[in-house]
Amino acid sequence: MAISGSSMSFSRPLIPIFKGKGYEFWSIKMKTLFKSQDLWDLVEIGYDDMDGD
């Protein structure tokens, strides 16, 4: 049985690309996106790579 591609599509948020204009609005969109994915702490605190590479 064949599965059509449209029935198996997954909804993922589009990542806003900064194009040089409207930084304030873009930064709010990015912050909202990161917070919705529980990733904002990585932006504020950073990530400690334990491998040392």
PQR file with spaces between the fields and no chain letter, atoms N, CA, C, O and H, PARSE charges and radii, in Angstrom:
ATOM       1  N    MET     1       0.840   -1.177    0.000 -0.4000 1.5000
ATOM       2  CA   MET     1       0.000    0.000    0.000 -0.0000 2.0000
ATOM       3  C    MET     1       0.883    1.238    0.000  0.5500 1.7000
ATOM       4  O    MET     1       1.759    1.381    0.853 -0.5500 1.4000
ATOM       5  N    ALA     2       0.661    2.112   -0.933 -0.4000 1.5000
ATOM       6  CA   ALA     2       1.458    3.333   -1.051 -0.0000 2.0000
ATOM       7  C    ALA     2       0.890    4.424   -0.147  0.5500 1.7000
ATOM       8  O    ALA     2      -0.323    4.555    0.013 -0.5500 1.4000
ATOM       9  H    ALA     2      -0.051    1.996   -1.626  0.4000 1.0000
ATOM      10  N    ILE     3       1.793    5.195    0.434 -0.4000 1.5000
ATOM      11  CA   ILE     3       1.396    6.311    1.303 -0.0000 2.0000
ATOM      12  C    ILE     3       1.747    7.595    0.574  0.5500 1.7000
ATOM      13  O    ILE     3       2.896    7.805    0.187 -0.5500 1.4000
ATOM      14  H    ILE     3       2.779    5.088    0.304  0.4000 1.0000
ATOM      15  N    SER     4       0.760    8.446    0.390 -0.4000 1.5000
ATOM      16  CA   SER     4       1.033    9.705   -0.303 -0.0000 2.0000
ATOM      17  C    SER     4       1.824   10.640    0.601  0.5500 1.7000
ATOM      18  O    SER     4       1.681   10.602    1.823 -0.5500 1.4000
ATOM      19  H    SER     4      -0.174    8.275    0.704  0.4000 1.0000
ATOM      20  N    GLY     5       2.651   11.472    0.000 -0.4000 1.5000
ATOM      21  CA   GLY     5       3.485   12.393    0.766 -0.0000 2.0000
ATOM      22  C    GLY     5       2.683   13.424    1.521  0.5500 1.7000
ATOM      23  O    GLY     5       3.091   13.860    2.598 -0.5500 1.4000
ATOM      24  H    GLY     5       2.768   11.503   -0.993  0.4000 1.0000
ATOM      25  N    SER     6       1.550   13.821    0.978 -0.4000 1.5000
ATOM      26  CA   SER     6       0.766   14.861    1.645 -0.0000 2.0000
ATOM      27  C    SER     6       0.107   14.354    2.920  0.5500 1.7000
ATOM      28  O    SER     6      -0.132   15.141    3.837 -0.5500 1.4000
ATOM      29  H    SER     6       1.218   13.467    0.104  0.4000 1.0000
ATOM      30  N    SER     7      -0.188   13.076    3.002 -0.4000 1.5000
ATOM      31  CA   SER     7      -0.834   12.561    4.208 -0.0000 2.0000
ATOM      32  C    SER     7       0.161   12.321    5.332  0.5500 1.7000
ATOM      33  O    SER     7      -0.240   12.150    6.483 -0.5500 1.4000
ATOM      34  H    SER     7       0.006   12.437    2.258  0.4000 1.0000
ATOM      35  N    MET     8       1.438   12.306    5.023 -0.4000 1.5000
ATOM      36  CA   MET     8       2.461   12.051    6.023 -0.0000 2.0000
ATOM      37  C    MET     8       3.289   13.299    6.339  0.5500 1.7000
ATOM      38  O    MET     8       4.370   13.192    6.917 -0.5500 1.4000
ATOM      39  H    MET     8       1.764   12.445    4.088  0.4000 1.0000
ATOM      40  N    SER     9       2.794   14.466    5.968 -0.4000 1.5000
ATOM      41  CA   SER     9       3.571   15.682    6.201 -0.0000 2.0000
ATOM      42  C    SER     9       3.519   16.063    7.678  0.5500 1.7000
ATOM      43  O    SER     9       2.526   15.819    8.365 -0.5500 1.4000
ATOM      44  H    SER     9       1.915   14.553    5.499  0.4000 1.0000
ATOM      45  N    PHE    10       4.591   16.658    8.144 -0.4000 1.5000
ATOM      46  CA   PHE    10       4.696   17.099    9.521 -0.0000 2.0000
ATOM      47  C    PHE    10       4.769   18.625    9.525  0.5500 1.7000
ATOM      48  O    PHE    10       5.404   19.228    8.660 -0.5500 1.4000
ATOM      49  H    PHE    10       5.398   16.856    7.586  0.4000 1.0000
ATOM      50  N    SER    11       4.126   19.227   10.489 -0.4000 1.5000
ATOM      51  CA   SER    11       4.138   20.673   10.609 -0.0000 2.0000
ATOM      52  C    SER    11       5.323   21.090   11.469  0.5500 1.7000
ATOM      53  O    SER    11       5.420   20.708   12.635 -0.5500 1.4000
ATOM      54  H    SER    11       3.611   18.736   11.192  0.4000 1.0000
ATOM      55  N    ARG    12       6.219   21.872   10.888 -0.4000 1.5000
ATOM      56  CA   ARG    12       7.356   22.410   11.623 -0.0000 2.0000
ATOM      57  C    ARG    12       7.343   23.916   11.474  0.5500 1.7000
ATOM      58  O    ARG    12       6.977   24.432   10.418 -0.5500 1.4000
ATOM      59  H    ARG    12       6.140   22.183    9.941  0.4000 1.0000
ATOM      60  N    PRO    13       7.738   24.630   12.520 -0.5600 1.5000
ATOM      61  CA   PRO    13       7.722   26.088   12.414  0.2800 2.0000
ATOM      62  C    PRO    13       8.744   26.575   11.392  0.5500 1.7000
ATOM      63  O    PRO    13       9.849   26.040   11.302 -0.5500 1.4000
ATOM      64  N    LEU    14       8.370   27.582   10.632 -0.4000 1.5000
ATOM      65  CA   LEU    14       9.306   28.192    9.699 -0.0000 2.0000
ATOM      66  C    LEU    14      10.252   29.085   10.478  0.5500 1.7000
ATOM      67  O    LEU    14       9.821   29.834   11.354 -0.5500 1.4000
ATOM      68  H    LEU    14       7.472   28.016   10.705  0.4000 1.0000
ATOM      69  N    ILE    15      11.522   29.013   10.171 -0.4000 1.5000
ATOM      70  CA   ILE    15      12.517   29.823   10.868 -0.0000 2.0000
ATOM      71  C    ILE    15      12.619   31.174   10.164  0.5500 1.7000
ATOM      72  O    ILE    15      12.959   31.232    8.983 -0.5500 1.4000
ATOM      73  H    ILE    15      11.873   28.405    9.459  0.4000 1.0000
ATOM      74  N    PRO    16      12.325   32.262   10.883 -0.5600 1.5000
ATOM      75  CA   PRO    16      12.408   33.592   10.266  0.2800 2.0000
ATOM      76  C    PRO    16      13.863   33.938    9.932  0.5500 1.7000
ATOM      77  O    PRO    16      14.745   33.820   10.782 -0.5500 1.4000
ATOM      78  N    ILE    17      14.100   34.356    8.716 -0.4000 1.5000
ATOM      79  CA   ILE    17      15.436   34.737    8.272 -0.0000 2.0000
ATOM      80  C    ILE    17      15.557   36.258    8.343  0.5500 1.7000
ATOM      81  O    ILE    17      14.713   36.978    7.809 -0.5500 1.4000
ATOM      82  H    ILE    17      13.384   34.452    8.025  0.4000 1.0000
ATOM      83  N    PHE    18      16.616   36.746    9.008 -0.4000 1.5000
ATOM      84  CA   PHE    18      16.844   38.184    9.086 -0.0000 2.0000
ATOM      85  C    PHE    18      17.451   38.656    7.778  0.5500 1.7000
ATOM      86  O    PHE    18      18.498   38.167    7.354 -0.5500 1.4000
ATOM      87  H    PHE    18      17.302   36.161    9.441  0.4000 1.0000
ATOM      88  N    LYS    19      16.778   39.621    7.135 -0.4000 1.5000
ATOM      89  CA   LYS    19      17.207   40.100    5.822 -0.0000 2.0000
ATOM      90  C    LYS    19      17.708   41.541    5.856  0.5500 1.7000
ATOM      91  O    LYS    19      17.779   42.198    4.818 -0.5500 1.4000
ATOM      92  H    LYS    19      15.927   40.019    7.479  0.4000 1.0000
ATOM      93  N    GLY    20      18.054   42.033    7.047 -0.4000 1.5000
ATOM      94  CA   GLY    20      18.629   43.361    7.149 -0.0000 2.0000
ATOM      95  C    GLY    20      17.660   44.460    7.536  0.5500 1.7000
ATOM      96  O    GLY    20      18.079   45.576    7.842 -0.5500 1.4000
ATOM      97  H    GLY    20      17.996   41.499    7.890  0.4000 1.0000
ATOM      98  N    LYS    21      16.360   44.160    7.526 -0.4000 1.5000
ATOM      99  CA   LYS    21      15.361   45.163    7.907 -0.0000 2.0000
ATOM     100  C    LYS    21      14.423   44.563    8.937  0.5500 1.7000
ATOM     101  O    LYS    21      14.171   43.358    8.935 -0.5500 1.4000
ATOM     102  H    LYS    21      16.019   43.253    7.277  0.4000 1.0000
ATOM     103  N    GLY    22      13.906   45.413    9.821 -0.4000 1.5000
ATOM     104  CA   GLY    22      12.934   44.971   10.817 -0.0000 2.0000
ATOM     105  C    GLY    22      13.524   44.093   11.898  0.5500 1.7000
ATOM     106  O    GLY    22      12.930   43.082   12.273 -0.5500 1.4000
ATOM     107  H    GLY    22      14.111   46.392    9.823  0.4000 1.0000
ATOM     108  N    TYR    23      14.705   44.475   12.411 -0.4000 1.5000
ATOM     109  CA   TYR    23      15.379   43.657   13.421 -0.0000 2.0000
ATOM     110  C    TYR    23      14.524   43.439   14.666  0.5500 1.7000
ATOM     111  O    TYR    23      14.464   42.324   15.184 -0.5500 1.4000
ATOM     112  H    TYR    23      15.188   45.296   12.106  0.4000 1.0000
ATOM     113  N    GLU    24      13.865   44.485   15.149 -0.4000 1.5000
ATOM     114  CA   GLU    24      13.079   44.372   16.384 -0.0000 2.0000
ATOM     115  C    GLU    24      12.010   43.288   16.254  0.5500 1.7000
ATOM     116  O    GLU    24      11.869   42.444   17.140 -0.5500 1.4000
ATOM     117  H    GLU    24      13.913   45.391   14.728  0.4000 1.0000
ATOM     118  N    PHE    25      11.257   43.308   15.150 -0.4000 1.5000
ATOM     119  CA   PHE    25      10.204   42.322   14.932 -0.0000 2.0000
ATOM     120  C    PHE    25      10.797   40.927   14.760  0.5500 1.7000
ATOM     121  O    PHE    25      10.273   39.955   15.303 -0.5500 1.4000
ATOM     122  H    PHE    25      11.372   43.993   14.431  0.4000 1.0000
ATOM     123  N    TRP    26      11.896   40.830   14.003 -0.4000 1.5000
ATOM     124  CA   TRP    26      12.559   39.539   13.785 -0.0000 2.0000
ATOM     125  C    TRP    26      13.055   38.953   15.108  0.5500 1.7000
ATOM     126  O    TRP    26      12.899   37.758   15.354 -0.5500 1.4000
ATOM     127  H    TRP    26      12.322   41.621   13.562  0.4000 1.0000
ATOM     128  N    SER    27      13.647   39.785   15.950 -0.4000 1.5000
ATOM     129  CA   SER    27      14.189   39.277   17.213 -0.0000 2.0000
ATOM     130  C    SER    27      13.073   38.783   18.142  0.5500 1.7000
ATOM     131  O    SER    27      13.265   37.813   18.876 -0.5500 1.4000
ATOM     132  H    SER    27      13.774   40.757   15.750  0.4000 1.0000
ATOM     133  N    ILE    28      11.914   39.440   18.115 -0.4000 1.5000
ATOM     134  CA   ILE    28      10.773   38.974   18.912 -0.0000 2.0000
ATOM     135  C    ILE    28      10.295   37.622   18.395  0.5500 1.7000
ATOM     136  O    ILE    28       9.984   36.727   19.180 -0.5500 1.4000
ATOM     137  H    ILE    28      11.758   40.228   17.520  0.4000 1.0000
ATOM     138  N    LYS    29      10.238   37.476   17.074 -0.4000 1.5000
ATOM     139  CA   LYS    29       9.821   36.204   16.488 -0.0000 2.0000
ATOM     140  C    LYS    29      10.799   35.085   16.851  0.5500 1.7000
ATOM     141  O    LYS    29      10.381   33.969   17.160 -0.5500 1.4000
ATOM     142  H    LYS    29      10.492   38.203   16.436  0.4000 1.0000
ATOM     143  N    MET    30      12.099   35.385   16.814 -0.4000 1.5000
ATOM     144  CA   MET    30      13.097   34.365   17.148 -0.0000 2.0000
ATOM     145  C    MET    30      13.011   33.976   18.621  0.5500 1.7000
ATOM     146  O    MET    30      13.075   32.794   18.958 -0.5500 1.4000
ATOM     147  H    MET    30      12.439   36.291   16.563  0.4000 1.0000
ATOM     148  N    LYS    31      12.867   34.962   19.490 -0.4000 1.5000
ATOM     149  CA   LYS    31      12.762   34.675   20.920 -0.0000 2.0000
ATOM     150  C    LYS    31      11.531   33.820   21.204  0.5500 1.7000
ATOM     151  O    LYS    31      11.593   32.879   21.995 -0.5500 1.4000
ATOM     152  H    LYS    31      12.815   35.922   19.216  0.4000 1.0000
ATOM     153  N    THR    32      10.418   34.149   20.561 -0.4000 1.5000
ATOM     154  CA   THR    32       9.197   33.373   20.724 -0.0000 2.0000
ATOM     155  C    THR    32       9.382   31.940   20.240  0.5500 1.7000
ATOM     156  O    THR    32       8.934   30.997   20.893 -0.5500 1.4000
ATOM     157  H    THR    32      10.368   34.913   19.918  0.4000 1.0000
ATOM     158  N    LEU    33      10.036   31.776   19.104 -0.4000 1.5000
ATOM     159  CA   LEU    33      10.298   30.442   18.558 -0.0000 2.0000
ATOM     160  C    LEU    33      11.163   29.620   19.510  0.5500 1.7000
ATOM     161  O    LEU    33      10.832   28.473   19.811 -0.5500 1.4000
ATOM     162  H    LEU    33      10.400   32.542   18.573  0.4000 1.0000
ATOM     163  N    PHE    34      12.267   30.195   19.985 -0.4000 1.5000
ATOM     164  CA   PHE    34      13.150   29.469   20.901 -0.0000 2.0000
ATOM     165  C    PHE    34      12.454   29.133   22.216  0.5500 1.7000
ATOM     166  O    PHE    34      12.635   28.039   22.751 -0.5500 1.4000
ATOM     167  H    PHE    34      12.536   31.127   19.741  0.4000 1.0000
ATOM     168  N    LYS    35      11.662   30.063   22.739 -0.4000 1.5000
ATOM     169  CA   LYS    35      10.943   29.784   23.986 -0.0000 2.0000
ATOM     170  C    LYS    35       9.906   28.684   23.790  0.5500 1.7000
ATOM     171  O    LYS    35       9.710   27.857   24.681 -0.5500 1.4000
ATOM     172  H    LYS    35      11.515   30.952   22.305  0.4000 1.0000
ATOM     173  N    SER    36       9.244   28.662   22.645 -0.4000 1.5000
ATOM     174  CA   SER    36       8.226   27.635   22.400 -0.0000 2.0000
ATOM     175  C    SER    36       8.833   26.243   22.298  0.5500 1.7000
ATOM     176  O    SER    36       8.142   25.246   22.508 -0.5500 1.4000
ATOM     177  H    SER    36       9.403   29.333   21.921  0.4000 1.0000
ATOM     178  N    GLN    37      10.116   26.171   21.978 -0.4000 1.5000
ATOM     179  CA   GLN    37      10.809   24.889   21.881 -0.0000 2.0000
ATOM     180  C    GLN    37      11.672   24.610   23.121  0.5500 1.7000
ATOM     181  O    GLN    37      12.477   23.679   23.120 -0.5500 1.4000
ATOM     182  H    GLN    37      10.677   26.981   21.808  0.4000 1.0000
ATOM     183  N    ASP    38      11.503   25.415   24.174 -0.4000 1.5000
ATOM     184  CA   ASP    38      12.292   25.301   25.409 -0.0000 2.0000
ATOM     185  C    ASP    38      13.790   25.378   25.142  0.5500 1.7000
ATOM     186  O    ASP    38      14.570   24.632   25.734 -0.5500 1.4000
ATOM     187  H    ASP    38      10.849   26.171   24.175  0.4000 1.0000
ATOM     188  N    LEU    39      14.193   26.289   24.244 -0.4000 1.5000
ATOM     189  CA   LEU    39      15.608   26.444   23.891 -0.0000 2.0000
ATOM     190  C    LEU    39      16.179   27.811   24.275  0.5500 1.7000
ATOM     191  O    LEU    39      17.359   28.071   24.042 -0.5500 1.4000
ATOM     192  H    LEU    39      13.559   26.895   23.763  0.4000 1.0000
ATOM     193  N    TRP    40      15.365   28.677   24.856 -0.4000 1.5000
ATOM     194  CA   TRP    40      15.823   30.031   25.149 -0.0000 2.0000
ATOM     195  C    TRP    40      16.979   30.047   26.138  0.5500 1.7000
ATOM     196  O    TRP    40      17.843   30.920   26.049 -0.5500 1.4000
ATOM     197  H    TRP    40      14.406   28.465   25.045  0.4000 1.0000
ATOM     198  N    ASP    41      17.020   29.106   27.079 -0.4000 1.5000
ATOM     199  CA   ASP    41      18.136   29.045   28.033 -0.0000 2.0000
ATOM     200  C    ASP    41      19.470   28.857   27.316  0.5500 1.7000
ATOM     201  O    ASP    41      20.491   29.368   27.777 -0.5500 1.4000
ATOM     202  H    ASP    41      16.319   28.397   27.151  0.4000 1.0000
ATOM     203  N    LEU    42      19.479   28.141   26.208 -0.4000 1.5000
ATOM     204  CA   LEU    42      20.722   27.975   25.450 -0.0000 2.0000
ATOM     205  C    LEU    42      21.212   29.291   24.877  0.5500 1.7000
ATOM     206  O    LEU    42      22.418   29.511   24.766 -0.5500 1.4000
ATOM     207  H    LEU    42      18.649   27.727   25.834  0.4000 1.0000
ATOM     208  N    VAL    43      20.293   30.163   24.516 -0.4000 1.5000
ATOM     209  CA   VAL    43      20.672   31.471   23.984 -0.0000 2.0000
ATOM     210  C    VAL    43      21.245   32.335   25.095  0.5500 1.7000
ATOM     211  O    VAL    43      22.279   32.978   24.910 -0.5500 1.4000
ATOM     212  H    VAL    43      19.313   29.985   24.606  0.4000 1.0000
ATOM     213  N    GLU    44      20.587   32.357   26.242 -0.4000 1.5000
ATOM     214  CA   GLU    44      21.028   33.219   27.335 -0.0000 2.0000
ATOM     215  C    GLU    44      22.254   32.679   28.060  0.5500 1.7000
ATOM     216  O    GLU    44      23.164   33.441   28.387 -0.5500 1.4000
ATOM     217  H    GLU    44      19.747   31.836   26.392  0.4000 1.0000
ATOM     218  N    ILE    45      22.288   31.383   28.312 -0.4000 1.5000
ATOM     219  CA   ILE    45      23.349   30.794   29.124 -0.0000 2.0000
ATOM     220  C    ILE    45      24.448   30.172   28.282  0.5500 1.7000
ATOM     221  O    ILE    45      25.624   30.242   28.638 -0.5500 1.4000
ATOM     222  H    ILE    45      21.549   30.764   28.046  0.4000 1.0000
ATOM     223  N    GLY    46      24.071   29.569   27.175 -0.4000 1.5000
ATOM     224  CA   GLY    46      25.034   28.886   26.314 -0.0000 2.0000
ATOM     225  C    GLY    46      25.036   27.401   26.584  0.5500 1.7000
ATOM     226  O    GLY    46      24.231   26.897   27.367 -0.5500 1.4000
ATOM     227  H    GLY    46      23.116   29.512   26.886  0.4000 1.0000
ATOM     228  N    TYR    47      25.938   26.708   25.934 -0.4000 1.5000
ATOM     229  CA   TYR    47      26.032   25.265   26.023 -0.0000 2.0000
ATOM     230  C    TYR    47      27.475   24.885   26.297  0.5500 1.7000
ATOM     231  O    TYR    47      28.384   25.318   25.588 -0.5500 1.4000
ATOM     232  H    TYR    47      26.592   27.117   25.298  0.4000 1.0000
ATOM     233  N    ASP    48      27.682   24.085   27.314 -0.4000 1.5000
ATOM     234  CA   ASP    48      29.030   23.630   27.655 -0.0000 2.0000
ATOM     235  C    ASP    48      29.263   22.270   27.001  0.5500 1.7000
ATOM     236  O    ASP    48      28.669   21.271   27.407 -0.5500 1.4000
ATOM     237  H    ASP    48      26.944   23.733   27.890  0.4000 1.0000
ATOM     238  N    ASP    49      30.120   22.235   25.998 -0.4000 1.5000
ATOM     239  CA   ASP    49      30.433   21.004   25.298 -0.0000 2.0000
ATOM     240  C    ASP    49      31.360   20.166   26.164  0.5500 1.7000
ATOM     241  O    ASP    49      32.523   20.522   26.360 -0.5500 1.4000
ATOM     242  H    ASP    49      30.603   23.047   25.668  0.4000 1.0000
ATOM     243  N    MET    50      30.853   19.061   26.679 -0.4000 1.5000
ATOM     244  CA   MET    50      31.618   18.234   27.591 -0.0000 2.0000
ATOM     245  C    MET    50      32.707   17.423   26.895  0.5500 1.7000
ATOM     246  O    MET    50      33.615   16.917   27.553 -0.5500 1.4000
ATOM     247  H    MET    50      29.909   18.772   26.520  0.4000 1.0000
ATOM     248  N    ASP    51      32.624   17.293   25.552 -0.4000 1.5000
ATOM     249  CA   ASP    51      33.641   16.536   24.806 -0.0000 2.0000
ATOM     250  C    ASP    51      34.936   17.306   24.640  0.5500 1.7000
ATOM     251  O    ASP    51      35.997   16.714   24.440 -0.5500 1.4000
ATOM     252  H    ASP    51      31.886   17.705   25.017  0.4000 1.0000
ATOM     253  N    GLY    52      34.852   18.633   24.724 -0.4000 1.5000
ATOM     254  CA   GLY    52      36.049   19.453   24.609 -0.0000 2.0000
ATOM     255  C    GLY    52      36.522   19.655   23.183  0.5500 1.7000
ATOM     256  O    GLY    52      37.645   20.113   22.971 -0.5500 1.4000
ATOM     257  H    GLY    52      33.991   19.114   24.887  0.4000 1.0000
ATOM     258  N    ASP    53      35.704   19.329   22.204 -0.4000 1.5000
ATOM     259  CA   ASP    53      36.101   19.501   20.791 -0.0000 2.0000
ATOM     260  C    ASP    53      35.947   20.903   20.340  0.5500 1.7000
ATOM     261  O    ASP    53      36.236   21.216   19.185 -0.5500 1.4000
ATOM     262  H    ASP    53      34.791   18.956   22.376  0.4000 1.0000
